[in-house]
Amino acid sequence: MNFLSTLKSFSQGRLSWLLLLIFIVFFEACALFFQHVMNLAPCVMCIYERVAMLGIGAAALFGLIAPSNGVIRWVGLLAWAASAYKGLMLALQHVDYQFNPSPFATCDLFVTFPDWAPLNKWVPWMFDAYGDCAKVVWQFLTLSMPQWLVIIFAANLIAVAIIVIAQFAKISTNPYR
């Protein structure tokens, strides 16, 4: 079997979707650790990036339902791609706020969620923003948190793109089994 057909087979199993979900839970746990243990105040962009990450988690949960079902798998892949793309755009904008500060380009003062899903009112410990988007409050290996999110969301986009391409590969069967 070639790489793409192996990847297609892998995407049709629950393990692939479970691994994606585990990574997202890890990243969300890190965000909550930074917020509640290290006392780093999340800004509006941080919260929106968090929601995009949760979108990937929701896609993983959806894919876990029945990954061998093509429709469900494709909905999961498309939701993963859309959430990763939105997260990447938000993270790039956040990096711009941090490293090209301007009084004319700032993030909102308060998060804005739809009336039908006011997450910041339902779960304020997770979705309430009270930090400054332009302030660099944490760095690791010289990169700020939004810069790491650019890498994480871009890696997700690359991964989902490769897996989408693999969906068009033929799965070869071994006649000697």
TAZIWO-V750022 format. One record per residue. N is the residue number from 1. RES is the residue in one letter. SS is DSSP state (a for helix, b for strand, c for the rest). Layout:
BEGIN
n=N res=RES ss=SS
n=N res=RES ss=SS
END
This chain:
BEGIN
n=1 res=M ss=c
n=2 res=N ss=c
n=3 res=F ss=a
n=4 res=L ss=a
n=5 res=S ss=a
n=6 res=T ss=a
n=7 res=L ss=a
n=8 res=K ss=a
n=9 res=S ss=a
n=10 res=F ss=a
n=11 res=S ss=a
n=12 res=Q ss=c
n=13 res=G ss=c
n=14 res=R ss=a
n=15 res=L ss=a
n=16 res=S ss=a
n=17 res=W ss=a
n=18 res=L ss=a
n=19 res=L ss=a
n=20 res=L ss=a
n=21 res=L ss=a
n=22 res=I ss=a
n=23 res=F ss=a
n=24 res=I ss=a
n=25 res=V ss=a
n=26 res=F ss=a
n=27 res=F ss=a
n=28 res=E ss=a
n=29 res=A ss=a
n=30 res=C ss=a
n=31 res=A ss=a
n=32 res=L ss=a
n=33 res=F ss=a
n=34 res=F ss=a
n=35 res=Q ss=a
n=36 res=H ss=a
n=37 res=V ss=c
n=38 res=M ss=c
n=39 res=N ss=c
n=40 res=L ss=c
n=41 res=A ss=c
n=42 res=P ss=c
n=43 res=C ss=c
n=44 res=V ss=a
n=45 res=M ss=a
n=46 res=C ss=a
n=47 res=I ss=a
n=48 res=Y ss=a
n=49 res=E ss=a
n=50 res=R ss=a
n=51 res=V ss=a
n=52 res=A ss=a
n=53 res=M ss=a
n=54 res=L ss=a
n=55 res=G ss=a
n=56 res=I ss=a
n=57 res=G ss=a
n=58 res=A ss=a
n=59 res=A ss=a
n=60 res=A ss=a
n=61 res=L ss=a
n=62 res=F ss=a
n=63 res=G ss=a
n=64 res=L ss=a
n=65 res=I ss=a
n=66 res=A ss=c
n=67 res=P ss=c
n=68 res=S ss=c
n=69 res=N ss=c
n=70 res=G ss=a
n=71 res=V ss=a
n=72 res=I ss=a
n=73 res=R ss=a
n=74 res=W ss=a
n=75 res=V ss=a
n=76 res=G ss=a
n=77 res=L ss=a
n=78 res=L ss=a
n=79 res=A ss=a
n=80 res=W ss=a
n=81 res=A ss=a
n=82 res=A ss=a
n=83 res=S ss=a
n=84 res=A ss=a
n=85 res=Y ss=a
n=86 res=K ss=a
n=87 res=G ss=a
n=88 res=L ss=a
n=89 res=M ss=a
n=90 res=L ss=a
n=91 res=A ss=a
n=92 res=L ss=a
n=93 res=Q ss=a
n=94 res=H ss=a
n=95 res=V ss=a
n=96 res=D ss=a
n=97 res=Y ss=a
n=98 res=Q ss=a
n=99 res=F ss=a
n=100 res=N ss=c
n=101 res=P ss=c
n=102 res=S ss=b
n=103 res=P ss=c
n=104 res=F ss=c
n=105 res=A ss=b
n=106 res=T ss=c
n=107 res=C ss=c
n=108 res=D ss=c
n=109 res=L ss=c
n=110 res=F ss=c
n=111 res=V ss=c
n=112 res=T ss=c
n=113 res=F ss=c
n=114 res=P ss=c
n=115 res=D ss=a
n=116 res=W ss=a
n=117 res=A ss=a
n=118 res=P ss=c
n=119 res=L ss=a
n=120 res=N ss=a
n=121 res=K ss=a
n=122 res=W ss=a
n=123 res=V ss=c
n=124 res=P ss=a
n=125 res=W ss=a
n=126 res=M ss=a
n=127 res=F ss=a
n=128 res=D ss=c
n=129 res=A ss=c
n=130 res=Y ss=c
n=131 res=G ss=c
n=132 res=D ss=c
n=133 res=C ss=c
n=134 res=A ss=c
n=135 res=K ss=c
n=136 res=V ss=c
n=137 res=V ss=c
n=138 res=W ss=c
n=139 res=Q ss=b
n=140 res=F ss=b
n=141 res=L ss=c
n=142 res=T ss=c
n=143 res=L ss=b
n=144 res=S ss=b
n=145 res=M ss=a
n=146 res=P ss=a
n=147 res=Q ss=a
n=148 res=W ss=a
n=149 res=L ss=a
n=150 res=V ss=a
n=151 res=I ss=a
n=152 res=I ss=a
n=153 res=F ss=a
n=154 res=A ss=a
n=155 res=A ss=a
n=156 res=N ss=a
n=157 res=L ss=a
n=158 res=I ss=a
n=159 res=A ss=a
n=160 res=V ss=a
n=161 res=A ss=a
n=162 res=I ss=a
n=163 res=I ss=a
n=164 res=V ss=a
n=165 res=I ss=a
n=166 res=A ss=a
n=167 res=Q ss=c
n=168 res=F ss=c
n=169 res=A ss=c
n=170 res=K ss=c
n=171 res=I ss=c
n=172 res=S ss=c
n=173 res=T ss=c
n=174 res=N ss=c
n=175 res=P ss=c
n=176 res=Y ss=c
n=177 res=R ss=c
END
